[in-house]
């Protein structure tokens, strides 16, 4: 802690406190920023899921393949091509036979595009997969 001497009417005073107001303001601004941005980061790709009878999602680490309304493919919220998806999932399945994959697809998407991803999962020998829907 720094000590400062101020001259005030010919007397020497020692100031030994720090003004914390600006640090507290900065802390609150950072806190509010994180509160606002965290939900946006967790949402990932926005798709309109179909409704259906559902079970709860698994609690352990799973890989998520998402197809948006335009047919773009994402693996764990990152854009990926079909060829790279096949390579990546093939490597994951080779490393761990218990690899689980959730397929999220927009309900407006053509059924054939969803089935191409399911066929790809079958091709790379991923046996634990599920189609994600919203509860009715």
N, C-alpha and C positions, 0 to 999 in steps of 0.2 A: 504494500500500500504506500503510495507516494504521499509525502507530506509537503504542503505548500505553505509558504509564508506570504501573507498579504499585508500590505501597509495600509492601515486604516487609522487615520487621525493620530499618527505617530505612535501607534501601539502595534506590537507584533502579535498576530493571531495565527494559530496553526489550524488548518482545515484538514481533518483526517476522515472525511466521508466521501463516498462516491455517489453521484446522482444516477440512480438505477432506472429512472423513468424511460429513457430512450431504449434501454435494453429490454425492458418489459414490453414496450410497444412493438419492438422488433419480434420478440417471442410470440406475441399474440398474432401478428401478421403471418408469421410462418405457420403457426398452428391452424389458422383459418385457411390458408392456402392448401395445406395437406388434407384438411377435412373436406374441402371442396373437390380436390383432384383425385383422391383415392377411389371413390365409387366409380368415377369415369374410367380409371385404369382397370378395375376389376370386371367391368361389363364386357370388354372385348368387342367382338364384331357384333353388330346389331342385326339379328335375324328374327323373323316372325315365325316362331315354332308352331307346328300343328298341335292340336289338342288331342289327348288320348288318355287312356288309363295308364298310370305310371307307378313305378316303384321309386324308392329313394335312390339317389345317386351314391356310388361308392365313395367312401371317405378317404381311401388311399390315393396315391398319385396316379392319375390317368392322363393319357394324351387325348386332346380334343381336336377333331377334324371338323371344320366349319365350312359350309357352302353357303354363300350369300345369294341374294336374289338374282344377281348377274351371273352366277355360276363360278365365281372365283373361289379357289380353295385356300384354306388357311389351316396351318398346323400350329396349335397352341398360340393362336392370335398373330401368327406371322404368315404372310402370303407365301405360297409355295406352288410349284408346278406339279402336274401329275407324276412326271418322271422322278422328280426329287422326292415327292411324297412316298413313292414306292421304295426308293432307295433308303430313305430315312426310317420308314416303318419296318422295312426288312432288316435293317441293322438293329433296331430296337427289339424286334422279335427274336433275332439271333442271340442277342445279349441276355434277354429275359423271356422265357417261354410264357410267363404270366402277365405279359404286357396287356393292359386294357386300353381300349380306345372307345371314346364316345363320339358319335357322329351327330352333329347339329346341322340341320339343313332348313333353309327358308321354305315355308309351305307353298310359296308361289313358284318354286323351282321345279323343273321337269323331273319326273320320276327317274328317267334314264340316267341323269347325272348323279343322282344319289346312289343308284345301283352300281354305277361305275366305281364309286368309292368303296362300296361294300364288296364288290368283286376284287378290287385291289387288296383289301384287307384279307380276303380269303386266299388270294394268290401268295401273299407274304406270310401266310400261316399264323395270322392273329386270330385266336379262337375266342377271346373275351372282348366282345364289342356290344354296343347298345346304341339304338337310335333314340335321341333325346326328344321328348315332347313335353308340352305343358299339361299339368293336371287338369282334368275336366271340372 
